[in-house]
Amino acid sequence: MLCQAGFASSTPFTGASWELVGEYPILGSNGAVQSVCATEDYIICIENFNDLTTEPDVVSAYYKNDTDADGNPVTQYSLAHQVRDADFAHANGMAYNPVTHEILVSGYSSPDASNYGCIFRLDPDTLEQKERIQLSTSYNILGIDYLPSTGGYLIQTDADGGYGFKLLDASLQIVDDWGTYPFDFYMENFQDLCVSGDLFFIFPLTMHLGIGNFIQTYSLSQKTLLADDTVDFGFSDDITINEPEGLCETNPGEFIAIVNVKKADGGRYVQFYRTRVPYLFTVSTSAAEHGSVSEGGEFSRGEEKTVSYTADEGFRLAKLSVDGLYLPVTEYPDSYTFSDIQKDHTLAVTFEPVPTATPTPTATATPTETPAITQTPEPAISKAPASSTVSFSSVASHFAAFWKSTVHAASWFRHLASAGASLFARIRKADPVFLAMPFVLLVLILLFVLRLRYVRRIRRERSRKALEHRRRTYEELVREFTEDPKDEEVSIDELLLTIDELQKEEQKNT
């Protein structure tokens, strides 16, 4: 379900309350802040430094949010940067175009005749003037604002052309002229205008009439005045003169008004007043297959809305998207709540089949005949006498070599057995090409077993002879270096010492 948000009534400023959120000194001795607009990150104002001269005006950018463009924390509505390098005539109106990322300034009156009927392009990043464009030689332009619905602009002309409104396209060509508007409200003049949806708002100038301040609400589609609402800013007692100049929408249904004030001590300031009017926001929910989602709708600022969703039988929640971001479905298995609604929201869900456990098939092993391998009993190895330590290391080295060769042979046997199993599997399929292969495999296995037994027998014989030779050698050494050759009480340590001395002596002789 998709809904359209907007004002809760056609006269949103009726009974609106205003809050002072900022105050900044006016720099020019004859200056006044004339217009305001809002970009994505800033509230931008122009102070006409001196209405009687063509001196450069002051362009100021204030933080619209509590973070800057890079996400760093800042003081909301505090001054970000300021530029004074160009004249914008009276600078009575401003409009920000988010598509072209530029600001248009309506000049209005100026001591420079070439500024008559002109607007100025302003860079919102550098706050520098880009160019001047003359729209008319028969009227000046009081107010201007951007029309998101067409990509063009709405302007208000001054008394020279008869107070009226005109719609421009993106190239600033007139596409609809309302003509001289039959205003039924007594006023001295008009300030800048502000467009929001089908409505736009103007502060009429009533500063010297003694009747207070007003804000007018018009309808674009009906081309008519909808309301004249009194405005009570709640000025402090030390303010002697005030003049509301402009209005901009910083967030849906949230507005900042700029007011020039003069205090009893002679100080001159521009003040920022904020209001939040009754506004309807939308919660949009998308239809999902294999499940249901509760409807969205329009909700007033600050309200709460819970969206529920249920999967059909055999399905489950797969994805949950809120305002374009995916949230963990385990935390919101069946509903999501939008609390303190202050903007439009979207919610979308996706369902998926519940996976079923599939039993894993058990493979039936095919019996294969594996030729038996006869284990040849190891021949007994005569133990060397205690008088020979070298014989033990020799036995260990031969055993390691024997084990390595056996393992290597076993590895080859496993490969052959694997190949044999594959061949027998093909034989079972009655493949005639491989009918003779079992006999060849059997012959190979027999040859391998015979070779293995032969190698083992040769290595054992060599080991036995080597051990016997070392045994005889060290028996002779014992008899030679022992006083009594028949003495069997010779310790291993004495024998090792004797052998070590013998080896040293042999090395000296060598």
ZINOR-V823006 format. One record per helix or strand of 2 or more residues. SS is the DSSP state (alpha for helix, beta for strand). FROM is the first residue (numbers start at 1). TO is the last residue. If there is no record, write none. Layout:
((SS,FROM,TO) (SS,FROM,TO))
This chain:
((beta,6,7) (beta,19,25) (beta,32,38) (beta,42,48) (beta,57,63) (beta,79,86) (beta,93,97) (beta,102,106) (alpha,113,115) (beta,118,122) (beta,129,134) (beta,141,147) (beta,152,157) (alpha,159,161) (beta,164,168) (beta,174,180) (beta,189,196) (beta,199,205) (beta,213,219) (beta,224,231) (beta,239,251) (beta,254,263) (beta,268,276) (beta,279,285) (beta,291,293) (beta,297,300) (beta,305,311) (beta,315,322) (beta,325,327) (beta,335,338) (beta,345,353) (alpha,390,428) (alpha,432,434) (alpha,437,481) (alpha,492,509))
